[in-house]
Amino acid sequence: MRLEVTGRHVTIAPVLRRLVVTKLARVERLLNDGALSAQVVLTREKHRHKADITLHARGERFLHGVADTGSWETSLSEAVDKLAQQAQKVKGKWQERKRSGRQAPPVAAAQPAVARPPTEAPRVRARMPRMLRASRQALKAMSVAAAAREIDVSPDGVVVFRDEETAAFSVLYRRSNGELALVQAET
C-alpha cells in the first residue's frame, strides 16, 4: 500500500511515521491487502492533535476517518477505528458479492443450444446436532427415584447411574419441556 504522510505544524519524525504504519496495518489486514493507498494528514494546533486519514481501497472505495484528541496515539487509534468500521462494511459487501455470484452474460444467438441432461436437485447437507460438553461423573448404584432427586443438584441436568433393580446402566436427563427422560441400556 502506498502511504503519504503530511504534517501541518509538525515534523514527521520516523517514530511518528512508524506509529502511523502500525495503526494502518490493522485496516490493511482487515481488507486482505485490498487497500491501494492512504493519505494521512497530521495537524497540531496548541494542545490538539488531529489525524485525518483517507484510504483508497479497490473498487474505487474511499474510507475516511478523522479524530482530534490530546495525543497522536489516541488520535490515530480513533481515526483507524472509524476506518475499520467502514472497512468491515466494505468487506461484507465484497463477500456478499462473492456468495451471490455475478449474473452470467446472456448467451449469443449464434451459438447452438446444447441439450443438457436434467440436473438433480441440489443435495442438502445434513447439519450435525449441537454437541453438549459435560463434566465426568462417577458411576453410582442408585434407584431411579434417587437419580431424579440428584438431577436437581446436577449442574449438567444429566445423571448417569447403575440401576439397583436391573443392574443396567441408565441415563436420566431433563428435556427442554421440563420433563425427565430415562434411557436404559439393555444387558
C-alpha positions in Angstrom: 0.0 0.0 0.0 1.3 3.4 -0.9 1.4 5.8 2.1 1.6 9.5 2.1 2.1 11.3 5.4 1.7 15.1 5.6 2.4 17.2 8.7 0.9 20.6 9.3 2.7 22.5 12.1 4.5 19.3 12.9 7.6 17.5 11.5 7.1 13.9 10.7 9.7 12.0 12.7 10.5 8.4 12.0 8.8 7.4 15.3 5.6 9.1 14.3 5.7 7.6 10.8 6.1 4.1 12.4 3.1 4.8 14.6 1.0 5.6 11.5 2.2 2.5 9.7 1.5 0.1 12.6 -2.0 1.6 13.2 -2.9 1.4 9.4 -1.6 -2.2 9.3 -4.8 -3.3 11.2 -7.1 -1.9 8.4 -4.8 -3.3 5.7 -5.1 -6.8 7.3 -8.9 -6.3 7.6 -9.2 -5.6 3.8 -6.9 -8.5 2.9 -4.5 -6.2 1.1 -7.4 -4.5 -0.8 -6.0 -1.1 0.3 -4.3 0.6 -2.5 -3.2 3.9 -0.9 -3.6 6.1 2.1 -3.1 9.8 2.7 -2.6 10.8 6.3 -2.6 14.5 7.4 -1.4 15.2 10.9 -2.2 18.6 12.3 -1.1 20.2 15.6 -2.9 23.2 17.0 -1.9 24.2 20.5 -2.7 21.1 22.6 -4.8 19.4 19.9 -3.5 16.6 17.7 -5.7 15.9 14.7 -5.4 12.9 12.5 -7.2 12.9 9.1 -6.9 9.6 7.2 -8.2 8.9 3.7 -7.8 5.3 2.5 -8.4 4.2 -1.1 -9.5 0.6 -1.4 -10.0 -1.5 -4.5 -13.3 -0.9 -6.4 -13.0 2.9 -6.1 -13.9 2.8 -2.4 -12.7 5.7 -0.3 -12.7 5.3 3.5 -12.3 8.4 5.7 -11.6 8.8 9.4 -10.9 12.0 11.4 -10.0 12.2 15.1 -9.0 15.1 17.3 -7.6 14.4 20.8 -4.7 15.3 23.1 -2.1 12.9 21.7 -1.0 11.3 18.5 -1.5 7.8 19.8 -5.2 8.3 20.6 -5.9 10.4 17.6 -4.6 7.8 15.2 -6.3 5.0 17.1 -9.7 6.7 16.9 -9.3 7.5 13.2 -8.2 4.0 12.4 -11.2 2.6 14.4 -13.5 4.7 12.2 -11.7 3.3 9.1 -12.0 -0.2 10.5 -15.8 0.1 10.8 -16.1 1.3 7.3 -13.7 -1.5 6.1 -15.9 -4.1 7.8 -18.9 -2.8 5.8 -16.9 -2.8 2.5 -15.5 -6.2 3.1 -19.1 -7.5 3.9 -20.2 -6.2 0.5 -17.3 -7.8 -1.3 -18.0 -11.2 0.4 -21.8 -10.9 -0.3 -21.0 -10.3 -4.0 -18.8 -13.5 -4.0 -21.6 -15.5 -2.3 -24.4 -14.5 -4.6 -22.2 -14.7 -7.7 -22.4 -12.5 -10.7 -25.1 -13.0 -13.3 -23.8 -14.7 -16.4 -24.0 -12.6 -19.6 -26.7 -13.7 -22.0 -25.7 -16.4 -24.4 -25.3 -15.2 -28.0 -27.9 -16.3 -30.5 -25.2 -17.6 -32.9 -24.2 -20.4 -30.6 -26.3 -23.6 -31.0 -28.1 -24.7 -27.9 -26.7 -27.9 -26.4 -29.2 -30.2 -24.8 -28.0 -31.0 -21.3 -29.3 -33.8 -19.1 -31.6 -32.7 -16.4 -29.7 -31.9 -13.2 -30.6 -33.5 -9.9 -32.0 -31.4 -7.1 -29.2 -29.9 -5.0 -28.3 -32.2 -2.1 -29.0 -30.7 1.3 -26.1 -31.3 3.7 -27.3 -32.6 7.0 -26.1 -30.5 9.9 -24.6 -32.2 12.9 -26.6 -31.7 16.0 -25.1 -29.4 18.6 -22.9 -31.4 21.0 -23.0 -30.6 24.7 -19.9 -30.9 26.8 -20.4 -32.2 30.3 -18.1 -33.0 33.2 -17.2 -36.5 34.2 -19.5 -38.3 36.6 -18.8 -41.1 39.0 -21.0 -44.1 38.2 -23.1 -44.8 41.4 -25.6 -47.5 42.1 -28.9 -45.9 42.9 -32.6 -46.1 42.3 -34.5 -44.1 39.6 -36.1 -42.0 42.4 -32.7 -41.2 43.9 -31.4 -40.2 40.4 -34.5 -37.9 40.0 -33.6 -36.2 43.2 -29.9 -36.0 42.2 -30.7 -34.4 38.8 -31.9 -31.2 40.5 -28.5 -30.6 42.0 -26.5 -31.7 38.9 -25.2 -28.7 37.0 -25.5 -30.6 33.7 -29.1 -31.8 34.1 -27.9 -35.3 33.4 -27.3 -38.2 35.8 -25.6 -41.5 34.7 -26.1 -44.4 37.2 -26.4 -48.1 37.6 -30.0 -49.0 38.4 -30.2 -51.0 41.6 -33.2 -53.1 40.5 -32.0 -54.1 37.0 -28.2 -53.7 37.4 -28.2 -51.9 34.0 -26.6 -48.6 33.1 -29.1 -45.8 32.9 -29.2 -42.1 32.0 -31.7 -39.7 33.4 -31.9 -36.2 31.8 -34.2 -33.2 31.8 -35.9 -32.5 28.4 -36.4 -29.0 27.1 -40.1 -29.0 28.2 -39.0 -29.8 31.8 -40.0 -33.5 31.8 -37.4 -36.1 32.9 -36.4 -38.8 30.4 -34.9 -42.2 31.3 -32.6 -44.1 28.9 -31.9 -47.7 30.0 -29.2 -49.9 28.4 -30.0 -53.5 27.6 -27.8 -56.1 29.3 
